[in-house]
Amino acid sequence: MKTLPFIGFFKPWEEMIGKIDKKKPKDFIAPFFANSDSMGAYIKEPYNKPDEKNYDKWNEAFKFVLNNNPQVNAPLDDTGFILIDPKRIIANQFNEEIASGQVLEIVSSLNEKKISMAIAYLAERKIWQMIYFKEETLKASHK
């Protein structure tokens, strides 16, 4: 895994958070989450839902990912996935003829906290959306 820029997903997220309508936060954050309408032709469910967390908690999680040495995996083919089950991939997004997009798997950890997420780029709509998210507490290792 190597570190890559995440501007396509995280920069628009930061801009949106600054303008969010706290009465209707789901309307603002929903475009950042994959669903069957947006990614269903390329990636099978399950998808994380915007209402799994309060928007502030999503924001904290995404900031954690950005600020804690995010490691990125950009699979070159279906055998390169670490977080996503390759059986979830419907269209070969790596095929130049289709050129539908790209999946990035991102892992950040600090102390006992680890967040793993995957985002997918849908070229036809020019958007990045989250397709996988997992937050966990790791047990401290004893030497």
C-alpha positions in Angstrom: 0.0 0.0 0.0 1.2 3.5 -0.7 -0.1 7.0 0.1 -1.9 8.8 -2.6 -3.9 12.1 -2.7 -7.6 11.8 -2.0 -8.8 15.1 -3.3 -11.7 13.7 -5.3 -13.6 12.5 -2.3 -12.3 14.3 0.7 -12.0 17.9 -0.6 -15.7 18.0 -1.7 -16.6 16.5 1.6 -14.8 19.2 3.5 -16.4 21.9 1.4 -19.9 20.4 1.9 -19.4 20.1 5.7 -18.8 23.8 5.8 -22.2 24.5 4.2 -24.3 21.7 5.6 -27.9 22.4 6.6 -28.1 20.9 10.1 -31.9 20.4 9.7 -31.4 18.2 6.6 -27.9 16.7 6.9 -28.7 13.5 5.1 -29.6 15.5 1.9 -26.1 16.9 2.0 -24.1 13.8 2.8 -26.0 11.2 0.8 -24.2 12.0 -2.5 -20.9 10.7 -0.8 -22.4 7.3 -0.3 -22.8 4.6 -3.0 -26.2 3.1 -3.5 -27.7 0.8 -6.1 -28.7 3.7 -8.4 -25.3 5.2 -8.5 -22.9 2.2 -8.3 -25.2 -0.8 -8.8 -24.0 -1.5 -12.3 -20.4 -1.7 -11.1 -20.3 -2.8 -7.5 -22.7 -5.1 -5.7 -24.2 -4.2 -2.3 -23.8 -4.0 0.7 -23.1 -0.3 0.9 -22.8 1.8 4.0 -25.7 4.2 4.6 -25.4 7.9 5.4 -27.7 7.4 8.4 -25.4 4.8 10.1 -23.7 7.7 11.8 -24.5 11.3 12.6 -22.8 13.5 10.0 -20.4 14.8 12.7 -19.3 11.2 13.4 -18.7 10.6 9.6 -16.7 13.9 9.5 -14.6 12.8 12.5 -14.0 9.4 10.8 -13.0 10.9 7.5 -10.6 13.4 9.3 -9.1 10.5 11.1 -8.4 8.7 7.8 -6.8 11.8 6.3 -4.7 12.8 9.3 -3.3 9.4 10.3 -1.0 8.3 7.6 -3.6 6.8 5.2 -2.3 3.9 3.3 -3.9 3.4 -0.1 -4.4 0.3 -2.3 -5.3 1.0 -5.9 -6.0 -2.5 -7.3 -4.8 -3.0 -10.8 -7.1 -6.0 -11.3 -9.6 -8.2 -9.4 -6.8 -10.0 -7.6 -5.5 -6.8 -5.9 -8.3 -6.1 -3.5 -7.6 -6.2 0.2 -10.8 -4.9 1.8 -13.4 -5.4 -0.9 -14.5 -8.9 -1.9 -13.7 -9.1 -5.6 -17.0 -10.8 -6.2 -18.7 -7.5 -5.4 -17.1 -6.0 -8.6 -19.6 -6.3 -11.5 -17.9 -4.3 -14.2 -14.2 -4.4 -14.8 -13.5 -0.8 -14.0 -9.9 -1.3 -15.0 -10.8 -2.0 -18.6 -9.8 0.9 -20.8 -12.8 0.3 -23.1 -15.3 0.6 -20.3 -13.2 3.2 -18.4 -15.9 3.3 -15.8 -13.8 4.2 -12.8 -11.4 3.1 -10.1 -11.6 1.8 -6.5 -9.3 2.9 -3.8 -9.0 1.0 -0.5 -7.8 3.2 2.3 -6.6 2.2 5.8 -5.6 4.5 8.6 -4.7 3.6 12.2 -3.4 5.3 15.3 -2.8 3.5 18.6 -5.7 1.0 18.9 -8.1 2.8 16.4 -8.2 1.6 12.8 -10.5 2.8 10.0 -10.7 1.0 6.7 -12.7 2.4 3.8 -13.0 2.1 0.1 -14.1 4.7 -2.3 -15.0 4.3 -6.0 -14.9 6.8 -8.8 -17.7 6.7 -11.3 -16.3 8.4 -14.4 -19.6 8.9 -16.2 -20.9 11.0 -13.2 -17.5 12.4 -12.2 -18.0 11.5 -8.5 -16.3 9.5 -5.8 -18.5 7.6 -3.4 -17.8 5.4 -0.4 -18.5 1.8 -1.0 -17.1 0.3 2.2 -16.4 1.5 5.7 -15.2 -0.3 8.9 -14.1 1.2 12.2 -12.5 -1.0 14.8 -10.6 -1.0 18.0 -7.5 -3.1 17.9 -6.2 -5.0 20.9 -2.9 -3.7 22.2 -0.1 -6.1 21.4 2.0 -7.3 24.3 5.7 -7.9 23.8 
